[in-house]
């Protein structure tokens, strides 16, 4: 199913807005800081992939991405429900009026 271009643009604009909000989230900023520290610790040795520092960084990276994805998903879900309710709320009175 293809969406009209205006709807795709509206969806993209909302995604950009939500992504910007998530970028400035205090909890996520803290987790990113920890991830960056773990990443910097990687370069203290020669065999990077087999070090505990790499494992630490990798774990923190996945946690960070998980938080980002969860927040994007939940906001998308909220937006979708809100859009559905709005569309149904606008279409129902018209249907009721035409049936009466």
C-alpha positions in Angstrom: 0.0 0.0 0.0 1.4 3.3 -1.0 0.8 6.4 1.1 0.2 9.8 -0.4 3.4 11.9 -0.4 2.0 14.4 2.1 1.4 11.6 4.6 4.9 10.2 4.0 6.4 13.7 4.6 4.3 14.1 7.8 5.5 10.7 9.1 9.1 11.5 8.3 8.8 14.9 10.0 7.3 13.3 13.1 10.1 10.6 13.1 12.7 13.4 12.9 11.0 15.3 15.8 10.9 12.2 18.0 14.4 11.2 17.1 15.6 14.7 18.1 13.8 14.4 21.5 15.3 11.0 22.1 18.8 12.4 21.3 18.4 14.9 24.2 17.0 12.5 26.7 19.0 12.7 30.0 18.9 9.0 30.7 20.0 8.1 27.2 22.8 10.8 27.4 24.1 9.1 30.5 24.1 5.7 28.9 25.8 7.1 25.8 28.5 8.6 28.0 29.1 5.3 29.5 29.2 3.7 26.1 31.7 6.3 24.9 33.9 5.6 27.9 33.8 1.9 27.3 34.7 2.5 23.6 37.7 4.6 24.5 39.0 1.9 26.8 39.1 -0.5 23.8 42.2 1.0 22.4 44.5 0.3 25.4 45.5 -3.1 24.1 46.4 -4.8 20.8 43.9 -7.6 20.6 40.8 -5.4 20.9 38.0 -8.0 20.2 39.2 -10.4 22.9 39.4 -7.9 25.8 36.9 -7.4 28.6 36.8 -3.7 27.5 35.4 -4.7 24.1 32.8 -6.9 25.7 31.9 -4.0 28.1 31.6 -1.6 25.2 29.6 -4.0 23.1 27.2 -4.7 25.9 26.7 -0.9 26.5 26.3 -0.3 22.8 23.5 -2.8 22.6 21.8 -1.4 25.7 22.0 2.1 24.2 20.5 1.0 20.8 17.8 -1.0 22.6 16.7 2.0 24.6 16.6 4.1 21.5 14.7 1.6 19.5 12.2 1.0 22.4 11.5 4.7 22.7 11.1 5.1 18.9 8.7 2.1 18.8 6.6 3.3 21.8 6.3 6.8 20.4 5.4 5.4 17.0 2.8 3.2 18.6 1.3 6.2 20.5 1.3 8.3 17.4 -0.4 5.6 15.4 -3.1 5.1 18.0 -3.6 8.8 18.3 -3.9 9.1 14.5 -6.4 6.2 14.3 -8.5 7.6 17.1 -8.5 11.0 15.4 -9.5 9.5 12.0 -12.2 7.4 13.5 -13.5 10.3 15.6 -13.8 12.4 12.5 -15.3 9.7 10.3 -17.9 8.3 12.7 -20.1 11.5 13.0 -20.2 11.6 9.2 -21.3 8.0 9.0 -23.9 8.5 11.7 -25.2 11.6 10.0 -25.6 9.9 6.6 -27.4 6.9 8.2 -29.8 9.0 10.1 
